[in-house]
Amino acid sequence: RFLCAREALTAIYHNVLRKDLMQRVIHPAVYAAYKGPNPDFIDRPHSPDRFPAGGWEIPLEFSHGAFRFGHAMVRPEYQINDLSLHDLNVTLEKSSVNDPANMPLDETWMVQWSRFFEINGSTPNFSRRIGPHLSDGLGNDQIFPAFDETARVGLLYRDLLGAGLAGMWSVDALIAEIGNRRPQLIAASRLLTDRLYRVDQLREWLVSGQAYGALTDADIETLSNEPPLPFFILFEAMQQMDGLQLGLLGSIIVSETIFGAFASDPQSAGGGSLADQLNLISGEFYLTNVLQEIPDISSMAQLVEFTTEIADLQQAVPAFL
């Protein structure tokens, strides 16, 4: 039962990622190119010449670069439930190390899921738009203290330092390589195809925001010509998509990785219907399809509603929905 349930939950989770999360955060043109059963990968997950020994691995350009975009989406506060509005600083500091006297957490910390997903017409805590700004709480010097001679604090500094030390491809090199292999994916973006325009746009934004970072003219020229990858991904989303989704370069890196992971998983590789996947999973353990009553769950809202129904949580106190 445990093995069957685990595989079923994984299939549902992959379906939610593929059809809900990725569609929300990825540029529509890139999502259309990767959402099908056999995407034309730039780095092929099963290519023996590209990944000869250990198989496909998560690229640093994803883990230390593009996927840090989630940090920019974090809100300064969250309405957890009908009882509580939690400031981000308070939330981050709430741990058994920092506040042992008030542990375990009380019911004011119970999540009401309609506050996080659109359920029955609810208005959830929408994320911040993607851009080169983080909520003040992520600069908390108690949670993210200084650790080197610069005395810089905050999560953003750690993201940028990690990116600088990881040895990733530069923005220019990535654009050039993708342009060689899949020119159709970046042709619509002047920010990617026109380097002089890209440098000018970066310079203009950095000059306008100088007061925040006290950047010198030399700093601005360096960052405009050689932007750190996580910074450029945030800038591209802001400049190209008004922060509502990732831009083309960020979307390609994230899609290559997430859909590449699906392709390396035998259960998810075909991209078939959830019902077909669950039927195959059940067949590994049982003579009949014990998972046939599970609906086509393709969003987190649907998963929460299904959980509410099967666990009889409609009248839960504190409220589950």
C-alpha positions as CSV (number, residue, x, y, z in Angstrom):
1,R,0.0,0.0,0.0
2,F,2.8,2.4,0.9
3,L,4.7,1.8,-2.3
4,C,1.6,2.2,-4.4
5,A,0.5,5.3,-2.6
6,R,4.0,6.8,-3.0
7,E,4.1,6.3,-6.7
8,A,0.5,7.6,-7.1
9,L,1.3,10.7,-5.2
10,T,4.5,11.3,-7.3
11,A,2.4,11.0,-10.5
12,I,-0.1,13.5,-9.2
13,Y,2.6,15.9,-8.1
14,H,4.3,15.6,-11.5
15,N,1.0,16.3,-13.2
16,V,0.5,19.4,-11.1
17,L,4.0,20.6,-11.9
18,R,3.6,20.0,-15.6
19,K,0.1,21.5,-16.1
20,D,-0.2,24.0,-13.3
21,L,3.0,25.4,-11.9
22,M,5.0,25.4,-15.1
23,Q,2.2,27.0,-17.2
24,R,2.0,29.8,-14.6
25,V,5.7,30.7,-14.4
26,I,7.1,29.9,-17.9
27,H,6.9,32.1,-21.0
28,P,4.0,30.8,-23.1
29,A,6.2,30.2,-26.2
30,V,8.7,28.1,-24.2
31,Y,6.0,26.2,-22.3
32,A,4.4,25.3,-25.7
33,A,7.7,23.9,-26.8
34,Y,8.3,21.7,-23.8
35,K,4.9,20.6,-22.5
36,G,4.4,17.8,-25.0
37,P,5.4,14.1,-24.5
38,N,8.8,14.4,-26.4
39,P,10.3,17.9,-26.0
40,D,13.3,18.7,-28.2
41,F,15.8,19.2,-25.4
42,I,18.9,21.4,-25.9
43,D,20.7,19.2,-23.4
44,R,19.1,15.8,-24.0
45,P,18.5,13.9,-20.7
46,H,19.3,10.5,-22.2
47,S,22.1,11.5,-24.6
48,P,25.0,9.0,-23.9
49,D,27.7,11.4,-25.4
50,R,26.4,14.3,-23.2
51,F,25.8,12.4,-20.0
52,P,27.9,9.2,-20.4
53,A,28.3,7.8,-16.8
54,G,25.9,9.1,-14.1
55,G,23.1,10.2,-16.4
56,W,21.4,13.5,-16.5
57,E,22.1,16.0,-13.7
58,I,20.6,19.3,-12.6
59,P,22.8,22.1,-14.2
60,L,24.3,24.8,-12.0
61,E,22.7,27.4,-14.3
62,F,19.4,26.2,-12.9
63,S,20.2,25.5,-9.2
64,H,22.5,28.6,-8.7
65,G,21.0,30.8,-11.4
66,A,17.5,30.7,-12.9
67,F,15.6,28.9,-10.1
68,R,16.5,31.5,-7.5
69,F,13.7,33.5,-9.1
70,G,11.4,32.1,-6.4
71,H,13.1,34.2,-3.8
72,A,11.8,37.4,-5.6
73,M,8.2,36.0,-5.4
74,V,8.1,35.9,-1.6
75,R,5.6,38.3,-0.1
76,P,6.5,40.6,2.9
77,E,3.5,39.2,4.8
78,Y,1.0,36.3,4.5
79,Q,-2.6,35.9,5.6
80,I,-2.2,32.3,6.9
81,N,-5.9,31.9,7.9
82,D,-8.9,33.8,9.1
83,L,-7.1,34.5,12.4
84,S,-3.6,35.5,11.5
85,L,-1.6,37.9,9.3
86,H,2.1,36.9,9.6
87,D,4.9,39.3,8.8
88,L,7.7,37.7,6.9
89,N,10.4,38.6,9.5
90,V,8.3,37.1,12.3
91,T,7.7,34.0,10.2
92,L,11.4,33.4,9.4
93,E,12.4,33.9,13.1
94,K,9.8,31.5,14.4
95,S,11.8,28.4,15.3
96,S,12.6,26.3,18.3
97,V,16.1,27.9,18.4
98,N,14.9,31.6,18.3
99,D,11.6,31.2,20.3
100,P,11.6,27.9,22.3
101,A,9.1,29.3,24.8
102,N,6.4,29.5,22.2
103,M,6.8,26.1,20.7
104,P,5.1,24.1,19.4
105,L,3.2,26.5,17.2
106,D,-0.5,27.1,18.1
107,E,-3.6,27.0,15.9
108,T,-3.0,30.6,14.6
109,W,-0.3,29.0,12.4
110,M,-2.7,26.4,10.9
111,V,-2.7,26.9,7.1
112,Q,-6.1,27.6,5.5
113,W,-5.5,26.4,1.9
114,S,-8.0,28.8,0.3
115,R,-5.6,31.5,1.4
116,F,-2.9,30.1,-0.9
117,F,-4.9,28.7,-3.8
118,E,-8.0,29.8,-5.7
119,I,-10.6,27.6,-4.2
120,N,-14.4,28.3,-4.3
121,G,-13.8,31.9,-5.5
122,S,-11.2,32.7,-2.8
123,T,-8.6,35.4,-3.3
124,P,-5.3,33.9,-2.1
125,N,-1.9,35.4,-1.2
126,F,-0.6,36.1,-4.7
127,S,3.2,36.2,-5.0
128,R,5.2,39.3,-5.7
129,R,6.0,39.9,-9.3
130,I,9.3,38.5,-10.5
131,G,12.0,41.2,-10.6
132,P,15.4,42.2,-9.1
133,H,13.9,43.1,-5.7
134,L,13.4,40.9,-2.6
135,S,11.0,41.5,0.3
136,D,12.7,43.2,3.2
137,G,12.4,40.1,5.4
138,L,14.9,38.3,3.2
139,G,17.5,40.8,4.2
140,N,17.0,40.0,7.8
141,D,20.5,40.1,9.4
142,Q,19.4,37.6,12.1
143,I,18.3,34.9,9.6
144,F,20.9,35.7,6.9
145,P,23.8,37.3,8.8
146,A,27.1,38.4,7.4
147,F,29.6,35.6,6.9
148,D,32.6,37.2,5.1
149,E,34.7,40.3,5.1
150,T,32.2,42.4,3.1
151,A,29.8,42.3,6.1
152,R,26.9,42.0,3.6
153,V,23.7,40.4,5.0
154,G,20.6,39.0,3.3
155,L,19.6,36.2,1.0
156,L,20.2,38.1,-2.2
157,Y,23.9,38.5,-1.4
158,R,24.2,34.8,-0.8
159,D,22.4,34.0,-4.1
160,L,24.8,36.3,-6.0
161,L,27.9,35.1,-4.2
162,G,26.9,31.4,-4.8
163,A,26.4,32.2,-8.5
164,G,29.8,33.9,-8.8
165,L,31.6,30.9,-7.2
166,A,29.7,28.1,-9.1
167,G,31.5,28.5,-12.4
168,M,28.4,28.8,-14.5
169,W,28.1,29.8,-18.1
170,S,27.8,33.6,-18.6
171,V,24.7,35.2,-19.9
172,D,26.3,36.0,-23.2
173,A,27.6,32.4,-23.6
174,L,24.2,30.9,-22.8
175,I,22.4,33.2,-25.3
176,A,24.9,32.4,-28.0
177,E,24.7,28.7,-27.5
178,I,20.9,28.6,-27.4
179,G,20.9,30.9,-30.4
180,N,23.0,28.4,-32.3
181,R,20.9,25.4,-31.3
182,R,17.4,26.8,-31.1
183,P,17.3,30.2,-32.7
184,Q,13.5,30.1,-32.9
185,L,13.2,30.1,-29.1
186,I,15.0,33.5,-28.6
187,A,14.3,35.2,-31.9
188,A,11.3,37.1,-30.5
189,S,13.4,38.8,-27.7
190,R,15.4,41.8,-28.6
191,L,16.9,41.7,-25.1
192,L,18.5,38.3,-26.0
193,T,19.3,38.8,-29.7
194,D,20.7,42.4,-29.6
195,R,23.6,42.6,-27.2
196,L,24.0,46.4,-27.4
197,Y,20.4,46.8,-26.6
198,R,20.7,44.4,-23.6
199,V,23.7,46.3,-22.2
200,D,21.9,49.6,-22.6
201,Q,18.8,48.4,-20.9
202,L,20.8,47.0,-18.0
203,R,22.8,50.1,-17.7
204,E,19.7,52.3,-17.7
205,W,18.1,50.4,-14.9
206,L,21.3,50.2,-12.8
207,V,21.8,54.0,-13.1
208,S,18.2,54.7,-12.1
209,G,18.6,52.5,-9.0
210,Q,22.1,53.7,-7.9
211,A,20.9,55.1,-4.6
212,Y,20.0,51.7,-3.4
213,G,23.4,50.1,-3.9
214,A,25.9,53.0,-4.2
215,L,27.2,51.5,-7.4
216,T,30.2,53.2,-9.1
217,D,30.3,53.9,-12.8
218,A,32.8,51.1,-13.1
219,D,30.4,48.7,-11.2
220,I,27.5,49.7,-13.6
221,E,29.6,49.0,-16.7
222,T,30.8,45.6,-15.4
223,L,27.3,44.5,-14.4
224,S,25.7,45.8,-17.6
225,N,28.2,43.9,-19.8
226,E,28.6,40.8,-17.6
227,P,25.4,40.5,-15.5
228,P,25.3,37.7,-12.9
229,L,22.9,35.0,-14.2
230,P,20.4,35.1,-11.2
231,F,20.2,38.9,-11.5
232,F,19.7,38.8,-15.3
233,I,16.9,36.2,-15.0
234,L,15.0,38.6,-12.6
235,F,15.7,41.6,-14.8
236,E,14.6,39.8,-17.9
237,A,11.3,38.7,-16.2
238,M,10.6,42.3,-15.1
239,Q,11.6,43.9,-18.5
240,Q,10.1,41.3,-20.8
241,M,7.1,39.9,-18.9
242,D,6.2,42.7,-16.4
243,G,7.2,40.2,-13.7
244,L,4.2,38.0,-14.3
245,Q,6.3,35.1,-15.7
246,L,9.9,34.3,-16.5
247,G,11.4,35.7,-19.7
248,L,12.7,33.5,-22.5
249,L,16.1,32.7,-21.2
250,G,14.9,32.0,-17.6
251,S,12.0,29.9,-19.0
252,I,14.4,27.8,-21.2
253,I,16.7,27.0,-18.3
254,V,13.9,26.1,-16.0
255,S,12.0,24.1,-18.7
256,E,15.1,22.2,-19.7
257,T,15.6,21.1,-16.1
258,I,12.1,20.4,-14.9
259,F,10.9,18.7,-18.1
260,G,14.3,17.0,-18.3
261,A,13.7,15.5,-14.9
262,F,10.3,14.3,-16.1
263,A,11.9,12.7,-19.1
264,S,14.4,10.8,-16.9
265,D,11.5,9.3,-14.9
266,P,10.0,6.3,-16.6
267,Q,6.6,7.0,-15.0
268,S,6.4,10.6,-16.2
269,A,8.5,10.4,-19.4
270,G,5.6,9.7,-21.8
271,G,3.5,12.6,-20.5
272,G,0.3,10.5,-20.8
273,S,-2.9,11.2,-18.9
274,L,-2.9,10.9,-15.1
275,A,-5.5,8.1,-15.3
276,D,-3.3,6.0,-17.6
277,Q,-0.3,6.6,-15.3
278,L,-2.3,5.6,-12.2
279,N,-3.6,2.5,-13.9
280,L,-0.1,1.4,-14.7
281,I,1.0,2.1,-11.1
282,S,-1.8,0.1,-9.7
283,G,-1.0,-2.8,-12.0
284,E,2.4,-3.1,-10.4
285,F,0.9,-4.0,-7.1
286,Y,-2.7,-5.1,-7.5
287,L,-4.8,-7.2,-9.9
288,T,-7.4,-4.5,-10.3
289,N,-7.1,-0.7,-10.6
290,V,-7.4,0.5,-7.0
291,L,-6.7,4.1,-8.1
292,Q,-9.5,4.5,-10.6
293,E,-11.5,6.8,-8.4
294,I,-8.8,9.5,-8.3
295,P,-9.9,12.4,-10.6
296,D,-7.7,14.1,-13.1
297,I,-5.8,16.3,-10.6
298,S,-3.9,18.9,-12.5
299,S,-3.6,21.8,-10.0
300,M,-2.8,22.3,-6.4
301,A,-6.3,23.7,-5.8
302,Q,-7.8,20.4,-7.1
303,L,-5.4,18.4,-4.9
304,V,-6.4,20.3,-1.8
305,E,-10.1,19.9,-2.6
306,F,-9.7,16.2,-3.2
307,T,-7.8,15.8,0.1
308,T,-10.5,17.7,1.9
309,E,-13.1,15.3,0.5
310,I,-11.4,12.0,1.2
311,A,-10.2,13.1,4.7
312,D,-13.6,14.6,5.6
313,L,-12.1,18.0,6.4
314,Q,-14.9,20.2,5.2
315,Q,-15.9,21.3,8.7
316,A,-12.4,21.1,10.2
317,V,-11.6,23.7,13.0
318,P,-9.4,25.6,12.4
319,A,-10.6,25.6,8.8
320,F,-8.7,23.4,6.3
321,L,-10.2,25.1,3.2
